[in-house]
């Protein structure tokens, strides 16, 4: 079955950086569309970024454009979310997604 395991979250000061990882298994990684979502307390889950693993094309939401980058490593069946210039409003649980499958989430807290 599909397994998605996120890692890399933590506490960071405003302006700092983090890199999230999502290790995937149970499906054909190299022919998929995978995404990062986030959910802040009291808010709906929102799409952050998507990558097509076959060609590598990407799309990020306007709220993180220019600060976040989604990448992949097909040899490791892993996608990444590089987050730079983090802001307090980026605080959320970040989830990896493919179709209807979700990882357990990793907490990102941006605070001084």
C-alpha distances in whole Angstrom, upper triangle without the diagonal:
4,6,10,13,16,20,23,25,28,32,34,37,38,38,36,32,29,26,22,19,16,14,10,8,5,8,11,13,16,16,15,17,16,18,20,21,23,25,28,29,31,29,27,24,25,23,25,24,21,21,20,19,21,24,24,26,25,27,28,29,33,33,31,33,35,33,29,28,24,23,21,20,19,19,18,15,16,18,21,23,27,29,33,36,34,36,35,34,31,30,27,23,21,18,15,14,12,13,12,10,12,12,15,18,21,24,27,31,33,37,40
4,7,10,13,17,20,22,25,29,30,34,34,34,32,29,25,22,19,16,12,11,7,6,4,6,10,10,14,14,12,14,12,14,16,17,20,21,25,27,28,27,24,21,21,20,21,20,18,18,17,16,18,21,21,22,22,23,24,25,29,29,28,29,31,29,26,24,20,20,17,18,16,17,15,12,13,15,18,20,23,25,29,32,30,32,32,31,27,27,24,20,18,14,12,10,9,10,10,7,9,9,12,15,18,21,24,27,30,34,37
4,7,10,13,17,18,22,25,27,31,32,32,29,26,22,20,16,13,10,8,6,5,6,9,12,11,15,16,14,15,13,14,15,16,18,20,23,25,27,25,23,20,21,19,20,19,18,18,18,16,19,22,21,23,22,23,23,25,28,28,26,28,29,28,24,22,19,19,16,16,16,17,14,11,11,13,16,18,21,23,27,30,28,30,30,28,25,24,21,18,16,12,10,10,10,12,12,8,8,7,10,12,15,18,21,24,27,31,34
4,7,10,14,15,18,22,24,27,28,28,26,22,19,16,12,10,6,6,5,7,9,10,13,11,15,16,13,13,10,11,11,13,15,17,20,22,24,23,21,17,18,17,17,16,15,15,16,15,18,21,19,20,19,20,20,22,25,24,23,24,26,24,20,19,16,16,14,14,14,16,13,10,9,10,12,14,18,19,23,26,24,26,26,25,22,21,18,15,12,9,7,8,9,12,11,8,6,5,8,9,11,15,17,21,24,27,30
4,7,10,12,15,19,21,25,26,26,23,20,16,14,10,8,5,5,7,9,12,14,16,14,17,19,16,16,13,13,12,14,15,17,19,21,24,23,21,18,19,18,17,17,17,17,18,17,20,23,20,22,21,21,21,22,26,25,22,24,26,23,20,19,16,16,14,15,15,16,13,11,9,10,11,13,16,18,22,24,22,24,24,24,20,19,17,13,11,9,8,10,12,15,15,11,9,5,7,8,9,13,15,19,22,25,28
4,7,8,12,16,17,21,22,22,20,17,13,11,7,5,4,7,9,12,15,16,18,15,18,20,17,16,13,12,10,12,12,14,17,19,22,21,20,16,17,16,15,15,15,16,18,17,21,22,20,21,19,20,18,20,23,21,19,21,22,20,16,16,14,14,13,14,16,17,14,12,10,9,9,10,13,14,18,21,19,21,21,20,17,16,14,11,8,7,7,10,13,16,16,13,10,6,7,6,6,10,12,15,18,21,24
4,6,9,13,15,18,20,20,17,14,10,9,6,5,7,8,12,15,18,20,21,18,21,23,20,19,16,15,12,14,14,16,17,20,23,22,22,18,19,18,16,16,17,18,20,19,23,24,21,23,21,21,20,21,24,22,19,22,22,19,16,16,14,15,14,15,17,18,14,14,11,11,10,10,12,13,16,19,17,19,20,20,16,15,14,11,10,10,10,14,16,20,20,17,13,10,10,8,6,9,10,14,16,19,22
4,7,10,11,15,17,17,14,11,7,6,4,6,9,11,15,18,21,23,24,20,22,25,22,21,17,16,13,15,14,16,17,19,23,22,22,19,19,18,16,16,18,19,22,21,24,25,22,23,21,21,19,20,23,21,18,20,20,17,14,15,14,15,15,16,19,19,16,16,13,12,9,9,10,11,13,16,14,17,17,18,15,14,13,11,10,12,12,16,19,22,22,20,16,13,13,10,7,9,9,12,13,16,19
4,7,9,13,14,15,12,10,7,8,6,9,11,14,17,20,23,24,26,23,25,26,24,22,18,16,13,13,12,13,14,16,20,19,19,17,17,17,15,16,18,20,23,23,26,27,24,24,22,21,19,19,21,19,17,19,20,16,14,15,15,16,18,19,22,23,19,19,15,14,12,10,11,10,13,15,12,14,14,15,12,10,10,9,8,11,12,16,19,23,22,20,16,13,12,9,5,5,5,8,10,13,16
4,6,10,13,14,11,10,8,10,10,12,15,17,21,24,27,28,29,26,29,30,28,26,22,20,16,16,14,15,14,16,20,20,21,19,19,20,18,19,22,23,26,26,30,30,27,28,25,24,21,22,23,20,18,21,21,17,16,18,18,20,21,22,25,26,23,23,19,18,15,13,13,12,14,15,12,13,13,15,12,10,10,10,11,14,16,20,23,26,26,23,19,16,15,12,8,6,5,6,8,11,13
4,7,10,12,10,10,9,12,13,16,18,21,24,28,31,32,33,30,32,33,31,28,25,22,19,18,16,16,15,16,20,20,22,20,20,21,19,21,24,25,29,29,33,33,29,30,26,26,23,22,23,20,18,21,21,17,17,19,20,22,24,25,28,29,26,26,22,21,18,16,15,13,13,14,11,12,11,13,11,9,11,12,13,16,19,22,26,29,28,26,22,20,18,15,11,8,6,5,6,7,9
4,7,8,6,7,8,11,13,16,19,22,25,29,32,33,34,30,32,34,31,29,25,22,19,19,16,17,16,18,21,21,23,21,21,21,19,20,24,25,29,29,32,32,28,29,25,25,21,21,22,19,16,19,19,15,15,17,19,21,23,25,28,29,26,27,23,21,18,15,13,11,11,10,8,9,9,12,11,10,12,14,14,18,20,24,27,30,30,28,24,22,20,17,13,11,8,6,5,6,8
4,6,5,8,10,14,16,20,23,26,29,32,36,36,37,33,35,36,34,31,28,25,21,21,18,19,17,19,22,22,24,23,22,23,20,22,25,27,31,31,35,34,30,30,27,26,22,22,22,19,17,19,18,15,16,19,21,23,26,28,31,32,30,30,26,24,20,17,15,12,11,9,8,8,8,12,11,11,14,16,17,21,23,26,30,33,33,31,27,25,24,20,17,14,11,8,5,5,5
4,5,9,11,15,17,20,23,27,30,33,36,36,37,33,35,36,33,30,27,24,21,20,18,18,16,18,21,21,23,22,21,21,19,21,24,26,30,31,34,33,29,29,25,24,20,20,19,16,14,17,16,13,14,18,20,23,26,28,31,33,30,30,27,24,20,17,15,11,10,7,5,5,6,10,9,10,14,17,17,21,23,26,30,32,32,31,28,26,25,21,18,15,12,9,6,6,7
4,7,10,14,16,20,23,26,29,33,36,36,36,32,33,35,32,29,26,24,20,21,19,20,19,21,24,23,24,23,22,22,18,20,23,25,28,29,32,31,27,27,24,22,19,19,18,15,13,15,13,10,12,15,18,21,24,26,30,31,29,29,26,23,19,16,13,10,7,4,5,6,9,12,11,13,16,18,18,22,23,26,29,32,33,31,28,26,26,22,19,17,13,12,9,10,10
4,7,11,13,17,20,23,27,30,34,34,34,30,31,33,30,28,25,22,19,20,18,20,19,21,24,23,25,23,22,21,18,19,22,23,27,27,31,30,26,26,23,22,19,19,19,17,14,16,14,11,12,14,17,19,22,24,27,28,26,27,23,20,17,14,11,8,6,5,5,8,11,13,11,12,15,17,17,20,21,25,28,31,31,30,26,24,24,20,17,15,12,11,8,10,10
4,7,10,13,17,20,23,27,30,30,30,27,27,29,27,25,22,19,16,17,16,19,18,21,24,23,24,22,20,19,16,17,19,20,24,24,27,26,23,23,20,20,17,18,18,16,13,15,13,9,9,11,14,15,18,20,24,25,22,23,19,17,13,10,7,5,4,6,6,10,12,14,11,12,14,16,14,17,18,22,25,28,29,27,24,22,21,18,15,14,11,11,10,12,13
4,7,10,13,16,20,23,27,27,27,24,25,27,24,22,19,17,14,15,14,17,17,20,23,22,22,20,19,18,15,15,18,18,22,22,25,25,21,22,19,19,16,18,19,17,13,15,15,11,10,11,12,14,16,17,21,22,19,20,16,14,10,8,6,5,7,9,8,12,13,15,11,12,13,13,12,14,15,19,22,25,26,24,20,18,18,15,12,11,9,10,10,13,15
4,7,10,13,16,20,23,23,24,20,21,23,21,19,16,15,12,14,14,17,18,21,24,23,23,20,18,17,14,14,15,16,19,18,22,22,18,19,17,17,15,17,19,17,14,16,15,12,9,9,10,10,12,14,17,18,16,16,12,10,7,6,4,6,9,12,11,15,16,17,13,14,14,14,11,13,13,16,19,23,24,21,18,16,17,14,11,12,10,13,13,17,19
4,7,10,13,17,20,20,21,18,19,21,19,17,14,12,10,12,12,15,16,19,22,21,20,17,16,15,12,12,14,14,17,17,20,21,18,19,16,17,15,17,19,18,15,16,17,14,11,10,9,10,11,13,16,17,14,14,10,8,5,5,6,8,11,14,13,16,17,17,13,13,13,11,9,10,10,13,16,19,20,18,15,12,13,10,8,10,9,13,14,18,20
4,6,10,13,17,17,18,14,16,18,16,15,12,12,10,13,14,17,19,22,25,23,22,19,18,16,14,13,14,13,16,15,18,19,16,18,16,17,16,18,21,20,17,19,19,17,13,12,10,10,9,10,13,14,11,10,7,6,5,7,9,11,15,18,17,20,21,20,17,17,15,13,10,10,9,12,14,18,19,16,14,11,12,11,10,12,12,16,18,21,24
4,6,10,13,14,15,12,14,16,14,13,10,10,9,12,14,16,19,22,24,23,21,18,17,15,14,13,13,12,14,13,17,18,16,17,16,17,17,19,22,21,19,20,21,19,15,14,11,11,9,10,12,13,10,8,5,5,6,9,12,14,18,21,19,22,23,22,18,18,16,13,10,9,6,9,11,15,16,13,10,8,10,10,10,13,14,18,20,24,26
4,7,11,12,13,10,13,15,14,14,11,12,12,15,17,20,22,25,28,26,24,21,21,19,18,16,15,14,15,13,16,19,17,19,18,20,20,22,25,25,22,23,24,22,19,17,14,12,10,10,10,11,8,6,4,7,9,12,15,17,21,24,23,25,26,26,22,22,20,17,14,12,9,11,12,15,16,13,12,9,12,12,13,16,18,21,24,27,30
4,7,8,9,7,11,13,11,12,10,12,13,15,18,20,24,26,28,26,24,21,21,18,18,16,15,14,14,12,15,17,16,18,18,20,20,22,26,26,24,25,26,24,20,18,15,14,11,11,10,11,9,6,6,8,11,14,17,20,24,27,25,28,28,27,24,24,21,18,15,12,9,10,9,13,14,11,10,9,12,13,15,18,20,24,26,30,33
4,6,8,7,11,13,12,14,12,15,16,19,21,23,27,29,31,29,27,23,23,21,21,20,18,16,16,14,16,19,18,21,21,23,23,26,29,29,27,28,29,28,24,22,18,17,14,13,11,12,10,7,9,12,15,18,21,24,27,31,29,31,32,31,27,27,24,21,18,15,12,12,11,14,14,11,12,11,14,16,18,22,23,27,30,33,36
4,7,8,12,12,12,14,13,16,18,20,23,25,28,30,32,30,28,24,25,23,23,21,19,18,17,15,17,20,20,22,22,24,25,27,31,31,29,30,32,31,27,25,21,20,17,16,14,15,13,10,12,15,18,21,24,27,30,34,32,34,35,33,30,30,27,23,21,17,14,13,11,13,13,11,13,13,16,18,20,24,26,30,33,36,39
4,6,9,9,8,11,11,15,17,20,23,25,29,31,32,30,27,24,24,21,22,20,17,16,14,12,13,17,17,19,20,22,23,26,29,30,28,29,30,30,26,23,20,18,15,15,12,14,13,10,12,14,18,20,24,26,30,33,32,34,35,33,30,30,27,24,21,18,14,12,10,11,13,11,13,14,17,19,22,25,27,31,33,37,40
4,6,6,7,10,11,15,18,21,24,27,30,33,34,32,29,25,25,22,22,20,16,14,12,10,10,14,15,17,18,21,23,25,29,30,28,28,30,29,25,22,19,17,14,13,10,12,12,9,12,13,17,20,23,26,30,33,32,35,36,34,31,31,29,26,23,19,16,14,11,13,15,14,16,17,20,21,23,27,28,32,34,38,41
4,6,6,9,9,12,15,18,21,24,28,31,32,30,27,24,23,20,20,17,14,11,10,7,8,12,12,14,15,18,20,23,26,27,25,25,26,25,22,19,15,13,10,10,7,9,9,6,8,10,14,16,20,23,26,29,29,31,32,31,27,28,26,23,20,17,13,12,10,12,15,13,15,15,18,19,21,24,25,29,31,34,37
4,6,9,10,14,17,20,23,27,30,33,35,32,29,26,24,21,21,17,14,11,8,5,5,9,10,13,14,17,20,23,26,28,25,25,26,25,22,19,15,13,10,9,6,9,10,8,10,11,15,17,20,23,26,30,30,32,34,32,29,30,28,26,22,20,16,15,12,14,18,17,18,18,22,22,24,27,27,31,32,36,39
4,7,10,13,17,20,23,26,30,33,34,31,28,25,23,20,20,17,13,11,8,6,5,9,10,12,14,17,19,22,26,27,25,25,26,26,23,20,16,14,12,13,10,13,14,11,13,13,16,19,22,25,28,31,31,33,35,33,29,31,28,26,23,20,16,14,11,13,16,16,18,19,22,23,25,28,29,32,34,37,40
4,6,10,13,16,20,23,26,29,30,28,25,21,20,17,17,14,10,8,6,5,7,10,10,11,12,14,17,19,23,24,23,22,24,24,20,18,14,13,11,13,11,14,14,11,12,11,15,16,20,22,26,29,28,30,31,29,26,27,25,23,19,16,13,11,8,9,13,13,14,16,19,20,22,25,25,29,31,34,37
4,7,11,13,17,20,23,27,28,24,21,18,16,13,13,10,7,6,4,6,8,10,9,9,9,11,13,16,19,21,19,19,21,21,18,15,12,12,11,13,12,16,16,12,12,11,13,14,18,20,23,26,25,27,28,26,23,25,22,20,17,14,11,9,7,8,12,12,13,15,18,18,20,23,23,27,28,32,35
4,7,10,14,17,20,23,25,22,19,16,14,11,11,8,6,5,7,7,11,12,11,11,10,11,12,14,18,19,17,17,20,19,15,13,10,10,10,12,12,15,14,11,10,8,10,11,15,17,20,23,22,24,25,23,20,21,19,17,13,11,7,6,5,8,11,10,10,12,15,14,16,19,20,23,25,28,31
4,6,10,13,17,20,21,18,16,12,11,7,7,6,4,6,9,10,14,15,12,12,9,9,9,11,15,15,14,15,17,16,13,12,9,10,11,14,15,18,16,14,11,9,10,10,13,14,18,20,19,21,22,20,16,18,15,14,10,8,6,5,7,9,11,11,10,11,14,12,14,16,17,20,21,25,28
4,7,10,14,17,19,16,14,10,9,6,5,5,6,9,12,13,17,17,15,14,11,11,9,10,14,13,12,14,16,14,11,11,8,11,12,15,17,19,17,15,12,9,9,8,11,12,15,18,16,17,18,16,13,14,12,10,7,6,5,6,9,12,13,12,10,10,12,10,11,13,13,16,18,21,25
4,7,10,14,15,12,10,7,5,4,5,7,9,12,15,17,20,21,18,17,14,12,10,10,13,12,12,14,17,15,12,13,12,14,16,19,20,23,21,18,16,13,12,10,13,13,16,18,16,16,17,14,11,12,9,8,6,5,6,7,11,12,12,12,10,10,12,9,11,12,12,15,17,20,24
4,7,10,12,10,9,6,5,7,7,10,12,16,19,20,24,24,21,20,17,15,12,11,14,12,12,15,17,15,13,14,14,17,18,21,23,26,23,21,18,15,14,12,14,13,16,17,14,14,14,11,9,9,6,5,4,6,9,10,14,16,15,14,11,11,12,9,9,9,9,12,14,17,21
4,7,8,6,6,4,6,9,10,13,16,19,22,24,27,28,25,24,20,18,16,14,16,14,14,17,20,18,16,18,17,21,22,25,27,29,26,24,21,19,17,15,17,16,18,19,16,15,13,11,9,9,5,5,7,8,12,13,16,17,16,16,13,13,12,9,10,10,10,12,14,17,20
4,6,5,7,7,9,12,12,16,19,22,25,27,30,31,28,27,23,21,18,15,17,14,14,18,21,18,17,20,20,23,25,28,30,32,29,27,24,21,20,17,18,16,18,18,14,13,11,8,8,6,4,6,9,11,15,16,20,21,20,19,16,16,15,12,12,10,10,10,12,14,18
4,6,8,10,12,15,16,19,22,26,29,30,34,34,31,30,27,24,21,19,20,17,18,22,24,22,21,23,23,26,28,31,33,35,32,30,27,25,23,20,22,19,21,21,17,15,13,11,11,9,7,9,12,14,18,19,23,24,22,21,18,18,16,13,14,11,12,11,13,15,18
4,7,10,12,16,17,21,23,27,30,32,35,36,33,31,28,25,22,20,21,18,20,23,26,24,23,25,25,29,30,33,35,37,34,32,29,27,26,23,25,22,24,23,20,18,15,13,14,12,10,12,14,16,20,20,24,24,22,22,19,20,18,16,17,15,15,15,17,18,21
4,7,9,12,14,18,20,24,27,29,32,32,30,28,25,22,19,16,17,15,17,20,23,21,20,23,23,26,28,31,32,35,32,30,27,25,23,21,22,20,22,22,19,17,15,12,12,11,9,11,13,14,17,18,21,21,20,20,18,19,18,15,16,15,15,15,17,18,22
4,6,10,12,16,18,21,24,26,29,30,27,26,22,20,17,15,16,15,16,19,23,21,20,22,21,24,26,29,30,33,31,28,25,23,22,20,22,20,23,23,20,18,17,14,14,13,11,11,12,13,15,15,18,18,16,17,15,17,16,15,16,15,16,17,19,21,25
4,7,9,13,14,18,21,23,26,26,24,23,19,17,15,13,15,14,15,18,21,19,17,19,18,21,22,25,27,29,27,24,22,19,19,17,19,18,21,21,18,18,17,14,12,12,9,9,9,9,12,12,15,15,14,14,12,13,14,12,14,13,14,16,18,21,24
4,6,10,12,15,18,21,24,24,21,20,16,14,11,9,12,10,12,14,17,16,14,16,15,19,20,24,25,28,26,23,21,18,17,15,17,16,18,19,17,16,16,13,11,12,10,11,10,10,12,12,14,15,15,15,13,15,16,13,15,15,15,16,18,21,24
4,6,8,12,15,17,20,20,18,16,13,10,8,7,10,10,10,12,16,15,12,13,12,15,17,21,22,25,23,21,18,15,15,13,15,15,17,19,17,17,18,15,13,14,12,12,10,9,10,10,12,13,14,14,13,14,16,14,15,16,15,18,19,22,26
4,7,11,14,16,19,19,16,15,11,8,6,5,9,8,7,9,12,11,9,10,9,13,15,19,21,24,22,20,17,13,12,9,12,11,14,15,14,14,16,13,10,13,11,12,9,10,10,11,13,15,16,16,14,15,16,14,14,15,13,16,16,20,23
4,7,10,13,16,15,12,11,7,6,4,6,10,10,9,9,12,11,8,8,6,10,12,16,17,21,19,17,14,11,10,8,11,11,14,16,15,17,19,16,13,16,14,14,11,11,10,10,12,14,16,16,14,15,17,15,15,17,16,18,19,23,26
4,7,9,12,12,10,8,6,5,6,9,13,14,12,12,15,15,11,10,7,9,11,14,15,19,18,15,13,10,11,10,13,14,17,20,19,21,22,20,17,19,17,17,13,12,10,9,10,12,14,14,14,15,18,16,17,19,19,22,22,26,29
4,6,9,9,6,6,4,7,9,12,15,17,15,14,16,16,13,10,7,7,8,11,12,15,15,13,11,8,10,10,13,15,18,21,21,23,25,23,20,22,20,19,16,14,11,11,10,13,16,16,15,16,19,18,19,21,21,24,25,28,31
4,6,6,5,5,6,9,12,15,18,20,18,17,19,19,16,13,10,9,9,12,11,15,15,13,12,10,13,14,16,19,22,25,25,27,29,27,24,25,24,22,19,17,14,12,11,12,16,16,17,18,21,21,22,24,24,27,28,32,35
4,6,5,8,9,12,15,18,21,23,20,20,21,21,17,14,11,9,7,9,7,11,12,9,10,9,12,14,16,19,22,26,26,28,30,28,25,27,25,23,19,17,14,13,11,14,17,16,17,18,21,21,22,24,24,28,29,33,36
4,6,8,11,14,17,21,24,25,23,22,23,24,20,17,14,12,10,11,9,12,14,12,13,12,15,17,20,23,25,29,29,31,33,32,28,30,29,27,23,21,17,16,14,16,19,19,20,21,25,24,25,28,28,32,33,36,39
4,6,9,13,16,19,22,24,22,20,21,22,19,16,13,11,10,12,11,14,16,14,15,13,16,17,19,22,24,27,28,30,33,31,28,30,29,28,24,22,19,18,16,18,22,21,22,23,27,26,27,29,29,32,32,36,39
4,6,10,13,17,19,21,19,17,18,18,15,12,9,8,8,10,10,13,15,13,13,11,12,14,15,18,20,24,24,27,29,28,25,27,26,25,21,20,17,16,15,17,21,20,21,21,24,23,24,26,25,28,29,32,35
4,7,11,14,16,19,17,15,16,17,15,11,10,9,10,13,14,17,18,16,15,13,14,14,16,18,20,23,23,26,28,26,23,26,25,24,21,20,17,16,16,17,21,21,21,22,25,24,24,26,25,28,28,32,34
4,7,10,13,15,13,11,13,14,11,9,7,8,10,14,15,18,18,16,15,12,12,11,13,15,17,20,20,22,25,23,20,22,21,21,18,17,15,14,14,16,19,19,19,20,23,21,21,23,22,25,25,28,31
4,7,9,12,10,9,11,13,10,9,8,11,13,17,18,22,21,19,17,14,13,12,13,14,16,18,19,20,22,20,18,20,20,20,16,16,15,14,15,16,19,20,19,20,23,20,21,22,21,23,23,27,29
4,7,8,7,6,9,10,8,8,8,11,14,18,20,23,22,20,18,14,13,10,12,12,14,15,15,16,19,16,14,17,16,17,14,15,14,14,16,17,19,20,18,19,21,19,19,19,18,20,20,23,26
4,5,6,6,10,10,9,10,11,15,18,21,23,26,25,23,21,17,16,13,14,13,14,15,15,15,17,14,12,16,15,16,14,15,15,15,17,18,20,20,19,20,22,19,19,19,17,19,19,22,25
4,5,5,9,10,10,12,14,17,20,24,26,29,28,27,24,20,18,15,15,14,15,15,14,14,16,14,13,16,17,18,17,18,19,19,21,22,23,24,23,23,25,22,22,21,19,20,19,22,24
4,6,9,9,9,12,14,18,21,25,27,30,28,27,24,20,18,14,14,12,13,12,11,11,13,10,9,13,14,16,15,17,18,19,21,23,24,24,22,22,23,20,19,18,16,17,15,18,21
4,6,5,6,9,11,15,18,22,24,27,25,24,21,17,15,11,11,9,9,10,9,10,12,10,9,12,13,15,13,15,16,18,20,22,23,23,21,21,22,19,18,17,14,15,14,17,20
4,5,6,8,11,14,18,21,24,27,26,24,21,18,15,12,12,10,10,11,12,13,16,14,12,16,17,19,16,18,18,19,21,23,25,25,23,23,25,21,21,20,18,19,18,21,23
4,6,8,11,14,18,21,24,26,26,25,22,18,16,13,11,10,9,9,11,13,16,15,14,17,19,20,18,20,20,22,24,26,28,27,25,25,26,23,22,21,19,20,18,20,22
4,7,10,13,17,20,23,25,24,24,20,17,14,10,8,6,5,6,8,10,13,13,11,14,16,18,16,18,18,20,23,25,27,26,24,23,24,20,19,18,15,16,14,17,19
4,7,10,14,17,20,22,21,20,17,13,10,7,5,4,6,9,9,12,14,14,11,14,14,15,13,15,15,17,19,22,23,22,20,19,21,17,16,16,13,15,14,18,20
4,7,10,13,16,19,18,17,14,11,8,6,5,7,9,12,12,15,18,17,14,17,17,17,14,15,14,16,18,21,23,22,20,19,21,18,17,18,16,18,18,21,23
4,7,11,13,16,15,14,11,7,6,5,6,9,12,15,15,18,20,19,15,18,17,17,13,13,11,13,14,17,20,18,17,16,19,16,16,17,16,19,19,23,25
4,7,10,13,12,11,9,6,5,7,8,11,14,17,18,21,23,22,19,21,20,19,15,15,13,14,15,18,21,19,18,17,20,18,17,20,18,22,22,25,28
4,6,9,9,8,6,4,6,9,11,14,17,21,21,24,26,25,22,23,22,20,17,15,12,14,14,17,20,18,17,16,19,18,18,21,20,24,24,28,30
4,5,5,6,5,6,8,12,13,17,20,23,24,27,29,28,24,26,24,23,19,18,15,16,16,19,22,19,19,18,20,20,20,22,22,26,27,30,32
4,5,5,7,8,11,15,17,20,23,27,27,30,32,31,27,28,27,25,21,19,16,16,15,18,21,19,19,18,21,21,22,25,25,29,30,33,36
4,6,8,11,13,17,18,22,25,29,29,32,34,33,29,30,29,26,23,21,18,19,18,21,23,21,21,20,23,23,23,26,26,30,31,35,37
4,5,9,11,15,17,20,23,27,26,30,31,31,27,27,26,23,20,18,15,17,16,20,22,19,18,17,19,19,19,23,23,27,28,32,34
4,7,10,14,17,20,23,27,26,29,30,29,26,26,24,22,18,16,13,13,13,16,18,15,15,14,17,17,18,22,22,26,28,31,34
4,7,10,13,16,19,23,22,25,27,26,22,23,21,19,15,13,10,12,12,16,18,15,14,13,15,15,15,18,19,23,24,28,30
4,7,10,13,16,20,19,22,24,23,19,20,19,17,13,12,9,10,11,15,17,15,13,12,15,14,14,17,17,20,22,25,28
4,6,10,13,16,16,19,21,20,16,17,16,15,12,11,9,12,14,17,19,17,15,13,15,13,13,15,14,18,19,22,25
4,6,10,13,12,15,17,17,13,14,14,13,10,11,10,12,15,18,20,18,16,14,16,13,12,13,12,15,16,19,22
4,7,10,10,14,16,16,13,15,15,15,12,14,13,16,19,22,23,22,19,18,19,16,14,15,12,15,14,18,20
4,7,7,10,13,13,9,12,13,14,11,14,15,17,20,23,24,23,20,19,19,16,13,13,10,12,11,15,17
4,5,9,12,13,10,13,15,16,15,18,18,21,24,27,28,27,24,22,23,19,17,16,12,13,11,14,16
4,7,10,11,10,12,15,17,17,20,21,24,27,29,30,29,26,25,25,21,19,17,13,13,10,12,13
4,7,8,6,9,12,14,14,17,19,22,25,27,28,27,24,22,22,18,16,14,10,9,7,9,11
4,5,5,8,11,14,14,18,20,23,26,29,29,28,25,23,23,19,17,14,11,9,6,8,10
4,5,6,9,13,14,18,21,23,27,29,29,28,24,23,22,18,16,13,10,7,5,6,9
4,5,8,12,13,16,19,21,25,26,26,26,22,22,21,17,16,13,10,9,8,9,12
4,6,9,10,13,16,18,22,24,24,23,20,19,18,14,13,10,8,7,7,10,13
4,7,9,13,16,18,22,24,24,22,19,18,16,13,11,8,5,5,5,8,12
4,6,9,13,15,19,21,20,19,15,14,13,10,8,6,6,7,9,12,15
4,7,10,13,17,19,18,16,12,11,9,6,5,4,6,8,11,14,18
4,7,10,14,16,16,14,10,9,9,5,5,6,7,10,13,16,20
4,6,10,13,12,10,7,6,7,4,7,9,11,14,17,20,23
4,7,10,11,8,6,5,8,7,9,12,13,17,19,23,26
4,7,7,6,5,7,10,10,13,15,17,20,22,26,29
4,6,5,7,9,13,13,16,19,20,24,26,30,33
4,6,8,12,15,16,19,22,23,26,29,32,36
4,7,10,13,14,18,21,23,26,28,32,35
4,7,10,12,15,18,21,24,27,30,34
4,7,8,12,15,17,20,23,26,30
4,5,9,12,15,18,21,24,28
4,7,10,13,16,20,23,26
4,7,10,13,16,19,23
4,7,10,13,16,19
4,6,10,13,16
4,7,10,13
4,6,10
4,7
4
